Amino acid sequence: MKRYITAILLSGIMALDSCSVLNPNVTEPGFLANPNAASSWVTGLRRQLALTMNQVVVSSELVSDNYYNNRTLSSKVFDIPQIDFIDLDVNNMQVHVQRLREMSEYGLEKVLPADPAATAADSAEVYFSCAFAHILSGELFVGLPGSNTGPVLSPDEHLRIAISQLDKAMALTKNITETGAYTLLKARAYYAMGDAANAARFATAAMSNNSLLRQVKYDGVNNVPNDMQTYIFSSTNNEFAPLPRLDFLDPKYFHTGLAANDQKPVTIVKAEEAWLILAETLIAAGKLTEGRNTLKELLALVSSRPVVMVDDKKETRNGGNRKDYPLTAVKVMFDAADSLRSNYVLDRQAGNVKVYTVSGTLVTVNDLDAAITEDQLLYILYRLRQEIFMAEGRRMTDLGIRFPVSQTEQLNNPNVKSEHIKAQLPSFIPLNRGMDDFTYDKANGVVTMKYDMNAVLVKNKHAKEIFPFIN
């Protein structure tokens, strides 16, 4: 705990409103004696969650086939993907996730007991923050310590802790929306553990609210901007560019007016995931008709989400790492064996473009009706997961990729073994930037992806790193 105590105290007393005052002379006893210690700590946790999700979204989206680094900022090797335990970005990811966990634990152990004005809602949010840190630990890493210089816990151990913390949060809240979010997060944890029965059980329970949405908020005025928004929209240069077949989903985050005053939130819980989880349990169990119908219900839900029209004419994909990105409405092929598809790459000079602020997809009911086999339905399901979770930091996990424990942790923690400092990179993942690669036949107006990674996933569905209900 001591290596983070200063950061914890500073984060705990920094509010996100414009009246915040940071006092570097605040001591631990002094802070705990503050009559508003608990509410201040919750505010600090919200700030740390925003910072954590910045690191998670930016890094994991680059590692995946969703986005590639089109300029020079951010990681220059995650696109390969090359994930080394000595990499500063790997360490930054771990630091933010562990800081969220340690801040939560400090809140539970020290801040809440010391503040008689602490409410049940304060306690519930601290438990949630702790649970979410463990979910990220379990999804994104080969393993992480669960305490300062403690043993490295496996992903399943982190996820079981997360479930326990979510149960405690649920027992404290009377807010139906919060209860729904915690229920769906439990389904997500059971999903990651490959527990189909409990994943389906809690996903079904969360379906009572088909507008369920929990988001992490940002504040550019007080120096907590949405970094992904900067990379995909606000920057003068195009820092990140989406794979062309995902062009229609970019940008999920944007600003109108001054960027600092308009920082879009990042979604961490939404109702769509309940339908996705339930459909996967059904398909894996051989209940193809039920799984298909569940996905049709999901399409109706996605179509109900807000859509806005945005002026994106300044988007010229001018980052420079690739100068052959198509800028007009061309046809795409998901790979060389695919047929021509329309409406995936947008002509942003022709007028305002449609932006899906929560979820979007080009999967249709006809696509689902044409999917007869298990593999065909799994292919569409994972395409839906990719499109619905676009720019939310979820795709890397679906690809079976995990970060290693960082060198900084290894040097300070004797519990870190050699197997912990190796990234999990499944053998079927293309290297040499293959996941992001494409060719552009400008004369015929056709862009062809080198790999259709959803087809690659289905082909390798029995690999231990992916498809939690198939193995």
C-alpha positions in Angstrom: 0.0 0.0 0.0 2.8 2.4 0.8 4.0 2.9 -2.7 0.5 4.3 -3.7 -0.4 6.1 -0.4 0.5 9.5 -1.8 -1.4 9.0 -5.0 -4.3 7.6 -3.1 -4.6 10.6 -0.8 -4.2 13.0 -3.7 -6.8 11.3 -5.8 -9.2 11.0 -2.8 -9.2 14.8 -2.2 -9.4 15.8 -5.9 -13.0 16.5 -7.0 -14.0 16.7 -10.6 -15.8 20.0 -10.3 -14.2 23.4 -10.9 -14.1 24.2 -7.1 -11.5 21.5 -6.5 -8.5 22.4 -4.4 -5.5 20.1 -4.2 -3.6 20.4 -0.9 -0.3 18.5 -1.1 0.1 18.9 2.7 -2.9 16.8 3.6 -1.8 13.9 5.8 -3.6 10.5 6.2 -4.9 11.4 9.7 -6.0 14.8 8.6 -7.8 13.4 5.6 -9.6 10.7 7.6 -10.8 13.3 10.1 -12.4 15.3 7.4 -16.2 15.3 7.8 -16.6 14.6 4.1 -13.9 12.0 3.8 -16.1 9.2 2.4 -17.8 11.4 -0.3 -14.5 12.9 -1.2 -13.0 9.4 -1.5 -15.8 8.3 -3.8 -15.1 11.3 -6.0 -11.5 10.3 -6.1 -12.4 6.8 -7.1 -14.5 8.1 -9.9 -11.5 10.1 -11.1 -9.2 7.0 -10.9 -11.8 4.9 -12.7 -11.7 7.4 -15.6 -7.9 7.4 -15.7 -7.9 3.6 -15.6 -10.3 3.3 -18.5 -8.2 5.8 -20.5 -5.3 3.4 -20.2 -7.4 0.3 -20.8 -9.3 1.6 -23.8 -6.4 3.2 -25.6 -3.9 0.3 -25.1 -6.3 -2.6 -25.7 -7.9 -1.1 -28.8 -4.5 -0.7 -30.4 -3.6 -4.3 -29.6 -6.8 -5.5 -31.2 -7.9 -5.3 -34.8 -10.2 -2.4 -34.1 -7.7 0.5 -34.4 -4.2 1.0 -35.5 -1.7 3.8 -34.6 -1.8 6.0 -37.6 0.8 8.5 -36.4 3.5 8.3 -33.6 1.8 9.0 -30.3 0.9 6.1 -27.9 2.4 2.6 -28.3 4.3 1.9 -31.5 4.4 -1.9 -31.0 1.0 -2.9 -29.7 -0.2 -3.0 -33.4 2.2 -5.8 -34.2 1.1 -7.0 -31.6 4.2 -7.0 -29.5 3.6 -7.0 -25.7 6.7 -7.0 -23.5 6.8 -7.0 -19.8 9.4 -4.2 -20.0 7.1 -1.9 -22.0 6.2 1.3 -20.2 2.6 1.1 -21.5 2.3 -2.4 -20.0 3.4 -1.0 -16.6 1.1 2.0 -16.9 -1.9 -0.3 -17.5 -1.0 -2.4 -14.5 -0.4 0.7 -12.3 -3.8 2.2 -13.0 -5.7 -1.0 -12.5 -3.9 -1.8 -9.2 -4.3 1.8 -8.1 -8.0 1.5 -8.5 -8.0 -1.7 -6.5 -5.8 -0.3 -3.7 -7.8 2.9 -3.5 -10.9 0.9 -3.1 -9.4 -1.3 -0.4 -8.2 1.8 1.4 -11.6 3.2 1.3 -13.2 0.1 2.7 -10.6 -0.4 5.4 -9.8 3.2 6.5 -12.0 5.9 5.0 -15.6 4.4 5.4 -15.1 3.3 9.0 -13.6 6.7 10.0 -16.5 8.7 8.6 -19.8 8.5 10.5 -21.5 10.4 7.7 -20.6 7.7 5.1 -23.7 6.4 3.4 -24.7 2.9 2.2 -24.4 4.4 -1.4 -20.8 5.5 -0.7 -20.0 2.0 0.5 -21.7 0.4 -2.5 -19.7 2.5 -4.9 -16.4 1.6 -3.2 -17.2 -2.1 -3.4 -18.1 -1.7 -7.1 -14.8 0.1 -7.8 -12.9 -2.7 -6.1 -14.9 -5.3 -8.1 -14.3 -3.6 -11.3 -10.6 -3.4 -10.7 -10.6 -7.2 -10.2 -12.7 -7.7 -13.4 -10.1 -5.8 -15.3 -7.3 -7.7 -13.7 -9.0 -11.0 -14.6 -9.8 -10.0 -18.2 -6.7 -8.2 -19.3 -3.7 -9.9 -17.6 -2.2 -13.3 -17.4 -2.3 -12.7 -13.6 -1.8 -9.8 -11.2 -1.0 -9.5 -7.5 -4.2 -9.1 -5.4 -2.2 -7.1 -2.7 0.9 -5.0 -2.5 3.8 -7.4 -3.3 1.5 -10.3 -2.7 1.0 -13.5 -4.6 0.1 -13.3 -8.3 -3.6 -14.3 -8.5 -5.0 -16.1 -11.6 -7.7 -14.5 -13.7 -10.3 -16.7 -12.2 -9.2 -15.8 -8.6 -9.6 -12.1 -9.5 -13.0 -12.7 -11.0 -14.2 -14.6 -7.9 -13.2 -11.7 -5.7 -15.0 -9.4 -8.1 -18.2 -11.4 -7.7 -18.0 -11.3 -4.0 -17.5 -7.5 -4.0 -20.4 -7.1 -6.3 -22.6 -9.1 -4.0 -21.6 -6.7 -1.1 -22.4 -3.7 -3.3 -25.8 -5.1 -4.2 -26.7 -5.6 -0.6 -26.1 -1.9 0.1 -27.9 -0.2 -2.7 -31.6 0.5 -3.2 -31.0 1.9 -6.7 -32.5 -0.5 -9.2 -30.3 0.7 -12.0 -27.2 0.1 -9.9 -28.4 -3.3 -9.0 -28.9 -4.1 -12.6 -25.4 -2.9 -13.5 -23.9 -5.1 -10.7 -25.9 -8.1 -11.8 -24.7 -7.7 -15.4 -21.1 -7.3 -14.2 -21.5 -10.6 -12.3 -22.7 -12.2 -15.6 -19.6 -10.8 -17.3 -17.4 -12.2 -14.6 -19.0 -15.7 -14.9 -18.7 -15.4 -18.7 -15.0 -14.8 -18.4 -14.7 -17.8 -16.1 -16.5 -20.1 -18.6 -19.4 -20.7 -16.2 -22.3 -20.9 -18.6 -25.0 -21.6 -16.1 -24.3 -18.6 -13.9 -23.5 -16.4 -16.8 -26.9 -17.1 -18.3 -28.6 -16.8 -15.0 -27.3 -13.3 -14.2 -27.5 -12.1 -17.8 -31.2 -13.1 -17.8 -31.8 -11.3 -14.5 -30.2 -8.1 -16.0 -32.6 -8.2 -19.0 -35.3 -6.5 -17.0 -33.9 -3.2 -17.9 -33.2 -3.1 -21.7 -31.9 0.5 -21.4 -29.3 -0.3 -18.8 -26.3 1.9 -19.2 -23.4 2.8 -16.8 -20.7 5.1 -18.1 -17.4 6.6 -16.9 -17.5 10.4 -17.1 -14.7 12.7 -18.1 -13.9 16.3 -17.5 -11.6 18.2 -19.8 -11.8 21.4 -17.8 -10.3 19.7 -14.8 -7.7 17.7 -16.7 -9.5 14.4 -17.0 -10.1 14.2 -20.7 -11.2 11.1 -22.6 -8.0 10.1 -24.2 -9.6 7.9 -26.8 -11.7 10.9 -27.9 -8.5 12.8 -28.4 -6.9 10.1 -30.5 -9.9 9.4 -32.8 -11.4 12.9 -33.1 -10.1 15.9 -31.3 -6.5 15.8 -32.4 -5.5 17.7 -35.5 -3.8 14.7 -36.9 -5.5 11.3 -37.1 -3.7 9.5 -34.3 -5.7 6.3 -34.5 -7.6 4.9 -37.5 -10.2 2.1 -37.5 -9.9 -1.0 -39.6 -11.8 0.0 -42.8 -14.7 -2.5 -42.2 -15.3 -0.7 -38.9 -15.0 2.8 -40.3 -18.8 3.4 -40.0 -18.5 3.1 -36.2 -15.9 5.8 -35.9 -15.9 8.2 -34.0 -17.9 6.9 -31.0 -16.5 9.9 -29.1 -16.5 13.4 -30.5 -16.8 17.1 -29.4 -18.8 20.0 -30.7 -17.6 23.5 -29.6 -14.6 23.4 -27.3 -13.1 20.0 -26.8 -12.5 20.6 -23.1 -16.1 21.3 -22.5 -17.4 18.2 -24.3 -15.7 15.0 -23.2 -17.9 12.0 -24.0 -18.3 9.2 -21.5 -17.0 5.6 -22.0 -19.5 2.8 -21.4 -18.6 0.0 -19.0 -22.0 -1.7 -18.5 -24.8 -1.8 -21.0 -27.9 -4.0 -21.5 -26.6 -5.4 -24.9 -24.1 -7.5 -23.1 -26.9 -9.5 -21.4 -28.3 -10.6 -24.7 -24.8 -11.4 -26.1 -23.9 -13.6 -23.1 -27.2 -15.4 -23.1 -27.0 -16.0 -26.9 -23.5 -17.5 -26.6 -24.6 -19.9 -23.8 -27.5 -21.0 -26.0 -25.5 -21.5 -29.1 -22.7 -23.3 -27.3 -25.4 -25.7 -25.8 -26.7 -26.5 -29.3 -29.8 -24.4 -29.0 -29.3 -22.6 -32.2 -32.9 -21.4 -32.8 -33.1 -19.9 -29.3 -29.7 -18.3 -29.7 -30.6 -16.8 -33.1 -33.9 -15.4 -31.6 -31.9 -13.9 -28.7 -29.6 -12.1 -31.2 -32.6 -10.8 -33.1 -33.9 -9.3 -29.9 -30.5 -7.8 -29.5 -30.7 -6.1 -32.9 -33.9 -4.4 -31.8 -32.3 -3.2 -28.7 -29.3 -1.8 -30.6 -31.6 0.0 -33.0 -33.2 1.8 -30.0 -29.9 3.4 -28.9 -29.3 7.0 -29.7 -27.7 8.1 -33.0 -26.5 11.6 -33.8 -25.3 13.3 -36.9 -21.8 14.8 -36.7 -19.7 16.9 -39.0 -16.6 14.9 -39.5 -15.2 16.6 -42.6 -11.9 17.3 -40.9 -11.3 13.6 -40.7 -8.8 12.9 -43.5 -6.9 10.0 -42.0 -3.8 12.2 -42.2 -1.7 10.5 -39.5 0.8 9.3 -42.0 1.6 5.7 -41.0 -0.7 4.6 -43.8 -1.5 6.9 -46.7 -3.8 4.6 -48.6 -6.8 4.8 -46.3 -10.0 5.1 -48.4 -11.8 8.4 -47.8 -14.8 7.9 -50.0 -17.7 5.5 -49.9 -16.1 2.3 -51.3 -16.9 -1.4 -51.1 -15.3 -3.6 -48.6 -14.4 -7.3 -48.4 -13.8 -8.7 -44.9 -11.1 -10.9 -46.5 -10.1 -12.1 -50.0 -12.8 -14.8 -50.0 -15.6 -12.4 -49.0 -18.2 -10.8 -51.3 -18.5 -7.0 -51.8 -20.2 -5.1 -49.0 -21.5 -1.5 -48.9 -21.9 1.2 -46.2 -18.8 0.3 -44.2 -16.5 3.1 -45.3 -18.1 6.6 -45.2 -17.6 9.6 -47.4 -17.2 12.2 -44.7 -17.0 15.1 -47.1 -20.6 14.4 -48.4 -22.3 15.6 -45.3 -22.7 14.8 -41.6 -22.2 11.2 -40.7 -24.2 8.9 -38.4 -22.5 8.3 -35.0 -23.5 5.5 -32.7 -22.9 6.9 -29.2 -23.7 3.6 -27.3 -24.0 0.7 -29.8 -24.1 0.2 -33.5 -23.9 -2.6 -36.0 -24.5 -3.5 -39.6 -25.6 -7.0 -38.8 -29.2 -7.6 -40.1 -32.0 -10.0 -39.3 -31.4 -11.5 -42.8 -27.8 -12.3 -41.7 -29.1 -14.2 -38.7 -31.7 -16.1 -40.7 -29.0 -17.2 -43.1 -26.8 -18.4 -40.2 -27.8 -22.1 -39.9 -24.8 -23.8 -38.2 -23.2 -23.2 -34.9 -20.1 -21.8 -36.5 -22.1 -19.3 -38.6 -24.0 -18.1 -35.5 -20.8 -17.8 -33.5 -19.3 -15.8 -36.3 -22.1 -13.3 -36.3 -22.2 -13.2 -32.5 -18.5 -12.2 -32.3 -18.9 -9.7 -35.1 -21.7 -8.2 -33.0 -19.5 -8.2 -29.9 -16.8 -6.4 -31.9 -19.2 -3.8 -33.4 -21.2 -3.2 -30.2 -18.2 -2.9 -27.9 -16.2 -0.8 -30.4 -13.8 1.6 -28.7 -14.7 0.3 -25.2 -11.6 -1.8 -24.6 -13.3 -5.2 -24.9 -12.1 -6.7 -28.2 -8.6 -7.7 -27.1 -10.1 -10.1 -24.5 -12.3 -11.7 -27.2 -9.1 -12.3 -29.2 -7.6 -14.2 -26.3 -4.8 -11.7 -25.7 -3.6 -10.8 -22.2 -1.0 -8.5 -20.8 1.9 -9.8 -18.7 2.9 -8.6 -15.2 5.2 -5.6 -15.7 8.9 -5.6 -15.0 8.5 -3.0 -12.3 6.3 -5.4 -10.4 8.7 -8.3 -11.0 11.6 -6.3 -9.6 9.7 -5.4 -6.4 7.7 -8.6 -5.9 9.4 -12.0 -5.3 6.1 -13.7 -6.0 6.3 -12.9 -9.7 7.5 -15.9 -11.6 8.8 -16.3 -15.2 5.4 -17.4 -16.5 3.8 -14.2 -15.3 6.0 -11.9 -17.4 5.0 -13.5 -20.7 2.0 -12.1 -22.6 -0.7 -14.4 -23.7 -0.7 -14.3 -27.5 -2.6 -17.2 -29.1 -0.8 -18.9 -32.0 -3.6 -18.0 -34.4 -3.1 -14.2 -34.0 -1.4 -12.7 -37.1 1.8 -10.9 -36.4 3.6 -8.1 -38.3 0.5 -5.8 -38.1 -1.5 -8.4 -40.0 -4.7 -7.8 -38.0 -4.8 -4.2 -39.2 -3.7 -4.8 -42.7 -5.7 -4.2 -45.9 -5.3 -3.5 -49.6 -7.1 -0.7 -51.5 -8.0 -1.2 -55.1 -8.6 2.5 -55.8 -9.5 2.0 -59.5 -12.4 -0.3 -58.6 -13.2 1.2 -55.2 -12.7 -1.9 -53.2 -10.9 -2.3 -49.8 -10.0 -5.9 -48.8 -9.0 -6.8 -45.2 -6.0 -9.2 -45.0 -7.8 -11.2 -42.2 -11.3 -11.5 -41.1 -10.5 -12.0 -37.4 -14.0 -13.2 -36.5 -13.6 -16.0 -39.1 -10.2 -16.8 -37.6 -11.7 -17.0 -34.1 -14.4 -19.4 -35.2 -11.8 -21.6 -37.1 -9.9 -21.8 -33.9 -12.9 -22.0 -31.5 -11.4 -24.9 -29.5 -8.3 -22.9 -28.6 -8.1 -22.5 -24.8 -7.8 -18.7 -24.9 -11.1 -18.0 -26.5 -14.8 -19.0 -26.6 -15.4 -19.6 -22.9 -18.3 -22.0 -23.4 -16.8 -24.1 -26.2 -13.7 -25.5 -24.6 
